[in-house]
Amino acid sequence: MAISRRSSVTISLVAAAGILAGCAGGSDPSGGGDGAAPQISFLYSPYADYAPFFLAEDKGYFEEAGVDVELLAKGGTSGETYQLVSTNNVTAGGATWGAGLFNATEAGASLSVIASVSRVPESGPNPAPFVVAADSGITSIEQVAGSRVGIPGDGGFGIYSVAKALEAGGLTLDDVELVNVGPPETGPALVGGSVDAAWSIEPISSSLESEGIASEILPIDYHAGTELGALVFSTEYVDEHPDAVVAFTAAYLRAAAELEAGGWDDPANQEIIARYTELPVETLTSLALTEQDPTGEIDWEDVHAQEQFFRDRGTLEYEGEADVESIFRADLLEQARERAAELGS
């Protein structure tokens, strides 16, 4: 079927429920009577982590796989993504592993995990560094003890990453004063002195460093290999249209493989990614990047380590493990891998 080119829109939790109701839970399962699956609406963040989805849309990989996809830039948190997807107001989305997903899984939310979206590289530049104010006088992680540290909330990757950074210097979260600071506010918070250090993320971290506001004091090692995000679908959609889920995932994996094989250096690809991230190409090409695994494989040992961290923090709403692997559709991921190989050949 033909795929229509749509502009990305930023949606809020309330707006999404109303705007998308007609194309999700209330849609005709026959896709208009032609036997096709209904359109897949996918929530993404405007970061380079989602580059494979941008390429799959603009280069026609979704269309070639046989699915009609609408990409929607989200303005909310991962928790809101899980809520929208589980209620089938949005078909699918990418979101970080964290307390929100673990709690939703244990509560029986209608979510199916299909594949990994991104992870921290094992080496190289850090896409989500721990930074300190340039005028703080802090030159080692040990010196952060007693400082005010900015985190983007208590339930996601940001605080987990900060905990790992502090651990590298023999410290814990109890050795610092945590201050809630969203990524866009990190610069003003460091300049104004409301925090001495903070978790950051590209492209903000590169901007902070280039402007002389902040600097890194650790190599990437402290959180290398950490699973950052998962591709989740509404279980209702998965049950009704598994072939469409496989096709969507195959197109995503095909684009991820292209990027891994040198596609990041292709000027045409750079233009596509720059448009979705709203970054100049020269800025985009200078960023530290996360990894997108073209197999979609998930490091479950790392995921369980993150769950244990949030359990120890007291942010989980249940006892024992959430058994998040029980909502993982390994069968569909394997089919998507095979389909991706066919599409890319």
Buried (B, 14 or more C-beta within 10 A) or exposed (E): EEBEEEEBBEBEBEEBBEBBBEBBBEBEEEBEEEEBBBBBBBBBBBBBBBBBBBBBBBBEBBBBBBBBBBBBBBBBBBBBBBBBBBBBBBBBBBBBBBBBBBBBBBEEBBBBBBBBBBBBBEEEBBBBBBBBBBEBEBEEBBBBBEBBBBBBBBBBBBBBBBBBBBBBBEBEBEBBEBBBBEBEBBBEBBBEEBBBBBBBBBBBBBBBBEEEBBBBBBEBEBBBBBBBBBBBBBBBBBEBBBBBBBBBBBBBBBBBBBBBEEBBEBEEBBEBBBBBBEBEEEBBBBBBBBBBBBBBBBBEEBBBBBBEBBBEBEBBEEEEBBEBBEBBBBEBBEBBBEBBEEBBE
